[in-house]
Amino acid sequence: MNRLQEHLQSSRQAQIAAGYAMAGLGAVLFSAKAIVVKFTYRYGIDAVTLIAFRMMFAMPFFAAVAWWQARRAARGEIPVLTWRERITLILLGLLGYYLSSFLDFLGLRYVSAGLERLILFLSPSLVVLLSAWWFKRAVTRRQMLAMALSYAGVVLVFAHDVGQNAGSDVLLGSLFVFGSALSYSVYLICSGELVKRVGATRLVAYAMLVSCVACVIQFFLVHPPEVLIQPAGVYGYSLIHATLNTVVPVFMLMWAVALVGAPTASLLGMLGPVSVLFLAAWFLDEPITAWQLAGTALVLSGVFVLTGRRPAQTG
């Protein structure tokens, strides 16, 4: 019996470690899209076109996984989705990656990238706090300490950008970006509950497929078909954007949510934006200051507190 308990405990620890790794790496890959976006913007395209190309290249991957999951359901290997679950998946697709991205790009018209990143950093705390309110879940001391350390680092890194923002449109832009953070937080919470019933892979495939279709429809409502013809570099960067910065990380994040829960996975997502500092220095020759390094140390300390080994329970 003791061996069985040890085996189960070891297996669970391995699952938690895998969840931490996928959440962290997924966050880094997802945040690295900022580097690819900067390279793509050099070709003079707008945000609607950039998002549409990203989703058009990603769509075949999500469609293939969705088709595979539908075949499994037809063979009885996994439960067939109810109409309620299908409607929920459509709403999650529109909320999580379409609306959130659209609000984010609207906000970027009025605020600096530094202020935008700072506001988006509210997502992890929003997930934890909304989960506590919505599902009556207590916020643990470990989560509170992790948030305090991580956000202290974030504020330290980006405080100087906030001071440089001025003008009547800053409040409007900030509200747009906050709406982006809020919509994505609600997506994570709702998907964290639904994933237990439909599975992480199927949820991501269907929700992202809905988002892809919405982005493509938006593109053709805004631009004529001739805008699809772009320089080869746009196609190349869009392919990287779609695969390494979209398909791979969204599956990693959802698998992590299934293993460690939405609040923990979201807090580990703090690694992603911090990693952009070093990626920008490497690819874009942007300097790394002592303030940035100090902020990074605080964020990593928060992640260490979150993922540190808990004391063994006795009795």
Disulfide bonds with the S-S distance in Angstrom:
none
